[in-house]
């Protein structure tokens, strides 16, 4: 057992997930103030001593304000370091710039590596994240990274909210086949694959189904939903192939651009996202949206990390 205390910090916006984690741990969020002056600069202060304490900074980063949230996180980390915290852990369920994990064209940056460098330079000692778009991003860091998985939470949601005995797991592309196959094995279901051909970025020109979905409830699983154009077209393809209904379950509901209109006008019955990304306001505009709460997973990972216990248990099991 650690002989120091857990201190939870959160920015002044998108505090919903941090408050849920706080409630589950029975620990109040540490008093802090984050202000923005008229020039747009940010000042931050911690309202109590954190000397020799175990700091966990919980940040939800959504579409549209990524860079502001990243800079605020860096400032909070540095403030904790200069306040002599023993260890500083950044809890970033949706890791920003995760899709920029390689140099895919000449003179392009690897921005995910830059993110890792900035976090460690600011003073971060540990990172907790969920479902990295590319798991090799863990190798960009010089500090430990715990990449949690939403699969146990998704399995629980499906068992409680879907007639999964009549279901089939669908991967929306070849890259997600392993994820779909693993989930299908956990639920003892078959899985199918949609092969998509893109004319240009974020625009799918043609989709081909590989597998039989006749009279099945199709559950599309993916790590991220951005504009949701792919999910909407996938639902059409599945229903054309005599599927009973279509549900999409994604870990990170970015829901940018015309995502809400695309979902509302689609043939999807439901789009289920975890709350790694804040989208409470969007739920009011879209009755098809549903949420899987992952605060329990994050709270348990924080408790285990603080006490020096193994976190790998959470890769396959939902916390009790």
C-alpha positions, 0 to 999 in steps of 0.5 A, a space after each residue: 500500500 502507498 503511504 501517500 494520498 490520491 489527489 484528483 485534478 480536472 480542468 474547469 470544462 468537461 468535468 463529467 467523467 472526472 466527477 464520476 471517477 471521483 464519486 466511485 473512488 470516494 475522493 473529492 476533486 482537489 480544489 484548483 482554479 483555471 482562468 483564461 485572460 482576455 488574450 486567451 492565455 491560461 493561468 492555473 493554481 492548485 488550492 491545497 498542498 500536493 507535496 509528495 502526493 499521487 496526482 491524477 489529472 483526468 481530462 476529456 478531450 473532444 472535437 473542436 477544442 483539442 488544442 486548448 485542452 491539450 495546453 491546459 493539461 500540460 499547464 496542470 501537469 507542470 503546476 503539479 510538478 513545481 508543487 513537488 508532487 511525488 508522481 503525476 499521472 495524466 488520465 487521457 481516455 481519448 488520446 489526442 492526435 492518435 491517428 497521426 502515428 506515422 509519417 504517411 507522406 513526405 514532410 509530414 509530422 508524427 504528431 502523436 510522438 510530439 504529444 508524448 514528448 510534450 507530456 513528459 517534458 511538462 513533468 508527466 510520470 505515467 499515462 492512462 489512456 484507452 483504446 489507442 488508435 495504434 498501440 505502438 504509440 505506447 513506444 513513443 513515451 519514455 514513461 509507463 503507459 497503461 492502454 486500457 480496453 473498453 471490451 469488458 464494458 462493451 461485453 457487459 452492455 451487449 449482454 444487458 441491452 441487446 438480444 445477443 443470441 440473435 446477434 452478429 459482430 461486424 467489423 466496418 473495415 479490415 483493420 478492425 477485424 481482430 477487434 471484432 473477432 476477439 469480441 465475437 469470441 467473448 460472446 460466442 458469436 459469429 462475425 462478418 467484415 465490411 470491406 470499404 474502398 475510399 475515394 478520398 479521406 472521410 468519404 467511402 465510395 463502395 462497401 462489400 459485405 463478407 459474411 452472412 447477416 440474414 435475420 441477425 442483429 448486427 453490432 458494428 464495433 469500432 474504436 472511433 466514430 468521427 463524422 459517422 458517414 462510414 457507419 451510416 453506409 455500413 448500416 445500409 449495406 447490412 440491411 440490404 443483405 437482410 439484416 434484422 437491425 443495426 447497432 454501432 458501438 464505438 469507444 471514442 465518439 468524436 462526432 464531429 462535423 455532420 455526425 449528428 445529422 448523419 446518425 439521425 438520417 441513417 438506418 442505425 437503430 442506436 449508436 453507443 459510445 463510451 464517455 471517453 469523449 464529452 458528448 452530453 450536449 449532442 445526446 440532446 440532439 440525437 435520440 439514437 445516441 447511448 452511452 457506456 460509462 467507463 468511469 469504473 474502469 478508470 477509477 479501478 485503474 487509478 486505485 490499482 496504480 496507486 496501490 502498486 497492483 496489477 492493471 492487466 486484470 482490467 484488460 479482460 474483466 469489468 471492475 466489481 
